[in-house]
């Protein structure tokens, strides 16, 4: 690929993003807490993470995100309402949370994050693009989300956060590797795409990104080293990430 993917820590060639850790990544991935080498993003916690993850409450070492609480976390997790030890994030609500979770719309006690949408959340979750009520984070894309999720790259509807790792979206949330506008890329083309995706070389309708190369792409994909025609994105390394977008733009299912 052209160097324009350098902001993803990918050079002229790269393994599938699902196997990102199988290759040596450029330092540009340092904003994701990855150094020159990293385990698969799906196993992010299986490797030693750079300090750049400190803003996520993760120290040099962490268990898999699905087992986040199974290890002793650095005090930097205090901003998440977690101390030196924490229950698994999937069971976060099974324990009494510190008041520091108030910024998450959670008080001293909370339902499991896996059932987060089963209860009414405080408005303080608005900073995360969630309203007073949300579907379970594991099913986040199954319900219409408030536009406030635009800063997470989700519009009125989004794929499940459990599939968010299938893509690497806009850099606005570069510290999370998530951007403004996307569903799971594996189903990206199954719906009508808003014009805000024009910067991805996609018009209002598109085939699945896994077959995206079967059609003529707009020149706006030139920043990815593609012209008006391109091989299938399924051969671009397996996944796809875009450049900047307007903050107000959002993705919606139809």
ABEGO torsion letter per residue (X at the ends): XBAAAAAAGBBABBBBAAAAAABBBBAAAAAAGBBABBBBAAAAAABBBBAAAAAAGBBABBBBAAAAAABBBBAAAAAAGBBABBBBAAAAAABBBBAAAAAAGBBABBBBAAAAAABBBBAAAAAAGBBABBBBAAAAAABBBBAAAAAAGBBABBBBAAAAAABBBBAAAAAAGBBABBBBAAAAAABBBBAAAAAAGBBABBBBAAAAAABBBBAAAAAAGBBABBBBAAAAGGBBBBBBBBAABBBBBX
